[in-house]
Amino acid sequence: SIRSLLYPTSSPNLIFAGTHRRGIYKSSTGVGGAWTQVNSADVIFSSIRNDVVNPNILYASGNEPEASTELGAYVSTDGGSVWSRRLSFPVVEVVPHPSTSGVAVAVTADVFSTTDSFATTSNSLGLATFAPGERFFSAAFIPGTSTVLVGSAGAKLYKTTNFNASGAGVNWQSVSVPTSAVRISNIVVVNAQTWYLV
C-alpha cells in the first residue's frame, strides 16, 4: 500500500510513492505511466520531501516496523534514482529548510538538524530535553522565515524562533492547542497565522 507521495515542483509528470515495506517507486510519466522501484528498503516510508532549493535532493523517512534493520532517513542527491541511508534509527519525517539547500530537520525520538543532508552532520535541537518522555510526530517551518520551527508530540505543540542547523542556543516554548484529545500527526503551515493540525 502507498504511505506517502511526492510531486516534485521540478517536473509536472514526476511522482514518487513511498510504500508499506516495498520501498520507493518513481514514475516520470504521471500517475498513469510506468513505475520503477528505486529503493527496496523493508520499512514504512511515512514521508517523502524534496529540498526547496535543489530539486535533485530528496528525503524519505522510514520509521516502522520496529524490528526492521533498515529504519532511518534516506537521501537521494540525483533526483531520486539512487538512495542512501543517512540515519540508522527510526525517522518519522524529514523537513527541508525553506531557503537553504542541504539543511533539514529529522523528527524521531528527538529533533535533529543537518547542514549537508545528513551526510556527515546530525545535531540535536534539544526538544527531547525540553519535553522529556514525549514521542515526536511532525515538524514544520513557518513560511517566510528561516528560524521559526514548530514540532508536535501527541496532542502537544512546541515552537522555536531561533532555529539554527548547528543546534546551538535553540530555545523551545509550548504552544497552546484547541484540544488535548487528539494526536497531532501532521502540521501544515500556510502562513504565520494559519496552521492546520492533523
N, C-alpha and C positions, 0 to 999 in steps of 0.2 A: 504494500500500500504506500501511497505518497504521503510524506510527512511535511515536506517543505518545498516551496517553489521560488525560483528567482528568474525574473525577466530583466536582464541587464539593460541599462539605458544605452549601451553602445550599439546594440543591434535589435531591431524590432522583431526579428524572427528567431532570436536565440533564447532558449529556455533551459534551465537546469531544474531537475527534480531530485530531491533527497528522499530516500525511501526508508521503509522499515526493514533494516538488516539486509538490504540488497544493493547498497552502495548509492552512487550518484549517477544519474543519466543526463545526457545532453542532446538537445535537438537544435540543429542550425536552420531548420526549415519550418518552424512553427509547431503548433500543437498537433496538427495532422501529419507532420513529417516523420522521418525516420529517427529513432532514438538509439544512442550509443552509450554503453556503460563506460564511464571514465574513472570510476572509483568502485572498488568491490568490498570495502570495509564492512564487517559484520556489526554494525551499530545502527541506532535510530538517529537519522540526521534531522534534528529538530529545527535547524535554520540554515539558510544559505544566503550570504550577503556579498555584495561587491564593493570594493574600495571606491569611494566617491570621486577621487581624483584620477586614479589609474584603473581603467576598466579591466585590465588584464589580471588584477589581483582579486581573487575570490576567497571567501572564508566559508567553511562549513563546520557545524558543531555536532559532535556525537556524544550523547550523554547516557545512553542505555543500550543494551541491558547491562546491569552491574557486573555480571560475570565475564563480559567481553574483555579481551586483551587489546582491543583496538580503539578504545574510547579516546576522545581528545578533540583538539582543534585541527582541522585540515585546511591547508592553504594551497591555492594554485596561483602561480605567477605568470602563466602563459594563456590566460583566458579560459581556463577550465579543462584543458586537455590532460594535464598531468597534475596530480595532487600529492602532497606530502603531509604527514602528521607532524605538527609542530609542538603540540602539548599532549602529554600522555596521561591525562586524568579527565574525568567526565566534564564536558563543557556544554552548557545548556544553550548558550547564544554567544555569537561574536558580533560586536557592534563597531563598524568602521567610524573613524573620526570624520566629522563633516567637512574638514578643509585640509587635512594633512595626510598625504599618502603614506601608507605603512603603519600609521598609528591606529590602534584598535583596542577594544576592551573585550575581554572574555569573562563571561558570567559562569561561575562554578561555586565551590564552597566559599569562595571569596570573589572579589572582582579584581582582575589582573589587567594591566595595560602593557602595550608594546610600542616600540618605535620602528621596528623592522619586520612587521607581520609575523612576529613570534619566531623569527629565525634564530635569534640569539638572546633577545631580551623578553623578560616576563616579570613585571613589577606589581606587587600588591598595592592596591589603592586604599587598604585599611578598612574596608566596610565590614569585614568579619570581626575586626577588633571593636568597631563602633557598635555593631549589633551582633554580639556573640550568640552562637547557637541557632542562628537563622539559616534557612535554606533559600538561596537567591535564585530567581527565575528569569529576570529580564532587566534590560537597561536601555537607555536612550539618551542621546544628546539633544539639547534644546536647539532647534533651528535658529540660525543667525548668530549663534555663539560658538566659541571653541572651548569653553571652560565649564559649562553647566551640564552636568550629567545626573540623571535620575536612575534609581535602581529599585527593584521590588523584591520582597521576601514575604511569602504568604500574603496576608492582607495589608502588609505594611509597605510604606514608600519612603525612600531616602533620597537626599539630594546633596550634591556638592556644587559649589560655584567657583571652585578654584582647581579644576581638573588639570593635571599635567601628567604626561606619559611616564615620567620618572617615578611617580608616586609620592614624591617628597612634598610634605606640607599639605596634603589633601585632607580637607575637613568635611565631615558629613553632618547632616541635620535631618531630623524626622520631618515628614510632610504629612499633614492630616489628609485622610481619605474619607469618602462619604459613608462607607460601611466597613465592618470588620468581619463580615460573614462570608467573604469570598476570597479566593486565591488570585492574586494578580499575576497571570502567566505571561502577559504581553503588555508593553507600554507603547502606545502610538502617540507621538507628539506632533501636533500640527503647527503650533507656534508656542510662544512663551506662556500664553494664557489658556490654550486649549490642549488638554491631554485626554486620551482615551485609555482607560484601564480595562483590559480584557481578562 
